[in-house]
């Protein structure tokens, strides 16, 4: 329908479960990830992308998104603070 059959391949698996028979080392042009978790580090997101890059990405390949910014603004919420400390 979009003319990219045979060009784009989606592998619906956890990275750890992908074998080199399925995706040879260094053969991927673009890695697309979803890092919108807890401050870009939740669920080991950045570590997983780094591992995928080393394992799959060809030299000169792209990682998308290529940039993320973390912006913080201090605030105080005593009830929220107590709830988080109680966990």
C-alpha positions, -999 to +999 in steps of 0.1 A: +000+000+000+029+024+007+053+009-019+079+000+007+073-038+008+107-054+008+123-021+018+111-018+054+111-048+077+096-047+112+108-074+136+082-077+163+105-092+189+125-082+219+160-073+208+175-101+230+154-127+211+166-117+176+191-141+161+218-133+135+200-155+111+171-131+113+191-099+112+229-102+105+252-081+125+258-046+111+230-049+085+204-024+097+201+010+081+178+027+107+169+018+143+137+034+155+131+033+192+106+046+217+124+062+247+096+081+262+098+065+296+110+078+329+134+106+321+148+088+291+164+062+314+135+041+326+133+005+315+170+008+305+159+025+273+192+042+264+212+010+272+190-011+249+194+014+220+232+014+226+232-024+225+211-025+194+234+000+177+265-021+185+248-053+174+228-043+143+235-008+129+256-006+098+284+021+098+267+054+089+233+041+099+207+062+118+191+060+152+157+077+155+151+098+175+186+110+172+183+136+200+164+140+232+163+168+257+155+165+293+141+197+308+135+200+345+116+225+366+117+224+403+085+223+422+072+212+456+043+190+464+045+177+499+018+150+494+035+137+462+069+137+479+055+117+509+039+092+485+071+087+465+092+084+497+068+058+510+073+035+480 
